[in-house]
Amino acid sequence: MSILILGFPHDIHIHAVLWALDHVGAAHQLLYTPDLPQMLRASIHMGGGAPTTASFRQGDMRGTSGSYDAVWFRRSGLAMRPAGMPDADWTITERECDHHIRILRHHLAPSAYWVNDIEARERSMLKSPQLEAAAACGLATPETLYSNDPDEIRRFYAAHRDHGVIFKLVFQSYWLANASGARHALFTTQLRDEDLRDDTALSNCPATYQRKIDKQYELRVTCMDEVCFAARLDSQSRDTTRMDWRADFSRPLTPQRVELPPEVEERCILLMRRLGLAFGCIDLIVTPEGEHVFLEVNEMGQFLFVEEREPACPLLRAFATLLVQRRLTRSTPLIGGEHINYGAFLASRAWESGFEQDRAQHAAYEVPGLAVEP
């Protein structure tokens, strides 16, 4: 029995976890779903009185139903278009590939421990159920409007103008300026009166509008089963990160490991249970009055950037333990030794060799316009 990892090429988190699993001798298989249809062959057999089975093959690698104790569903990759395929054919093929991968995932490891469960993942990717669940668990949440109705947006803005209103998209977005080649990003932004003048601009793109919450600092809380690793981000220490701590990656903020108040940690774990997640990265604001306000949970958020700048957070080792042991509590011994850490992985050059291996052995994965959200 082994661990199955689902993802796409050139993901440093995947290669770091593979490195950790190799060091503790844990059997694993890696399945890059964007290899369908170019390199991956997958089948699902049903009917005839026999149990449904799923299988896949790529080169010498084989996988089949019932072979896995745990599945890490890192992220879902898109199918890559075969060279020379006409536009009309690719429209059909791309849609069929997406469905084929979905049913393959559904039948490949139905009794395994999933990080994260497929249905829970789909539900938790919707931001509004997150806010409802957080409130039900006792976490404070900001007043929020999801809308593309200019009249509703203006009414919300007027109601919360004294505190301020922020605008953000569900998915972090980057784009390139064709003329200059410059890369632009849209982070959380505070609304101004002039932003609300154009009905067309407001209606063309639905967005999230929230009452602005005053910040003392922010927390990135990486939750794994029953354990929460909290890192403080002093976003108010500079102007460029006051609205969004991700906005200045030229000088990334340095996380500092902290302990959550017991009641906040309990509510975070309860939220994960309510959403059905074994793993997730929760973003919290701590107000000047000390209140913890929930913003969102990213069900498969980036977490190794925290350990890179704050080695006191043993996130790589803890995550490998979660996959191998299929649970993690405060009393669970972490697998391997202290040498299993993100710094050692980077020093090993395993990332560079893994990157080259991905390029040589898998379908080229380049999706313009998609960004990886921290």
C-alpha positions, 0 to 999 in steps of 0.5 A: 500500500502507498500514498498517491499524489495528484497534481501538476508539474513544477510544483515545489510543494509536491517535490518537497513532500516526495523528498520527505517521503523518500527519507522515511521510506514511505511508498508513493506514486505521483500522478500528473493529471495534465498528462492526459491525453498526451501521455496518460492512459486511464480506464474505469471498468463498471458493470457485469456484477463486478466491483468498479475498478479504475486504473492508469498507466504511463510508461512503466508506471501502473496504478489501480483501485485499492492500492492506496492508503492515502491520497494527497489531492494537491491541485487539479491540473488542466489537460494540455492540448496535443500538438496539431489538434484543431480548435473544434476537436480540442473544444470537445477533447478538453471537456471530455478529459476533464470529466475523465479525470474527475471519474478517475479520481472518484473511483481510484481510491474510494476507501483511502484517507484523502487530503482533501476529500473531493466533495469537501474540497469542492464545497470549501472552494466556495467562499460564502459557505466558508464564511457561514461555517466560520460564523457557526463555529464562533469566529468573527467574520466581516460583513460581505457582499458578493455582487455584480449589481452596481446599485447593490455595491453602491448601497453596501459602500454607503453603509460601510463608508465610515469604516471603509470597504475593500474589493477583492477577487476570489482568485488571485489574478496576474496578467502581462502587458503585451506592449511592455511585458510588465507583470501586473497583479490585483490584490485586495484594494480599498474602494474609493468613490471614483471606483463606483462611477462606471456601471459597466466595470462593476457589472462585468466582473462579479467580485467580493466586497467587505467592510474593512477590518482594522488590523494589528497584524495578521495570522496564517494558520496552517491546519493539519487534522487536529494541529494548527501552526500559526504564523504572525505576519506584521502586515501593518509594518509597511505601506505596501502590505497594509491591505494585502500581505501578499502584495510585496513579494520583492520583500516578503514579510517574515512569519513568526510562529505564535500560539493561538489562544486556545478558544481560537484554535478550537474554533479553527479545528471545528471549522475544518471539521465542519468543512470536512477538510484534513488540511487548510490554510486559514487567514485571520486578522487580529484587530487592535482590540485583540479580536480574531476575524476570519477571512478565508480558508484555502483548502490547499494553500501554500505553506512551505513559504512559512517554514522557509522564513520561520524554521520553527514551524516544522510544516514539511515534516508535519505534512509528511506525517499526516500522509503516512499516519493518516492523522495528526494530533499534538501527541503524534510523533513526527516521522523521521528526524529533524533533518527532514525540513524545508531548508534541507530539501532546498539545500539538497538540490532535489527541487532543481532535479525534480523540475528537470525530471518534470520537464523531461518526462511529462507533458509541458504544463503552461496555462497562461493567466492562471496564478498560484495563490499563496 
